[in-house]
């Protein structure tokens, strides 16, 4: 059985994509779900589990899933492959290799594109693992995504993802500031976004401002803007020794200070 743990805004559509493709798939989430394929009973999920997509929020929830509360290392005897899809510190992800039994293949497979891409089966995956492991995984990933970037050995996909999200955070902070200033100057928002789309300021948030579900959100610890703040922290955790981290920290602080945009 293929399992998806963490069936929220990203994991839910990923599970649906697998089910629609005919895969033998089930979801697990600690919260009740409206999806009939999702259970909150770990013992209804773990015993038949062979391949796991972990899409939980953070390192705490990953530890709970794999080692502590749900303890899949002890409750899933048939587990042979884990995709780490959450955005986490690359240092933490690499450290999982020493904690997960060697017979279980680990692939870091964080994705990009927001919920709209998960729903459209057009996610971009950044992958870390051996070439053989990645080649074997691609047909399964193709049910959920369209773009697959093998970045190197295990852990390289997560390193690429946190750097990508560091740019996404800077785009989010600056695009929102630009829109605020534009409104103050009396510019039409749609006209400005159309201009940005074809000009040097083009970026993902501006291009998808009407479709990205969190584009107008303010910061809250449990929403997507809060996750973006967490992702910058993951990038900072893996910063090179002696790196100048002033700009990433300022971006993080600016995103944390965002108010809902109307």
Buried (B, 14 or more C-beta within 10 A) or exposed (E): BBBBBBBBBBBBBBBBBBBEBEBEBBBBBBEEBEBEBBBBEBEEBBEBBEBBBBBBBBBEBBBBBBBEEBBBBEBBEEBEBBBBBBBBBBEBBBEBEEEBEEEBBBBBBBBBBBBBBBBBBEBBBBBBBBEEBBEBBEEBBBBBBBBBBBBEEBBBBBBBBBBBBBEBBBBBBBBBEBBEEBBEEEBEEEEBBEBBEEEEBEBBBBBBBEEBBBBBBBBEEEBBBBBBBBBBBBBBBBEEEEEEBEEBEEBBEBBBEBEEBE
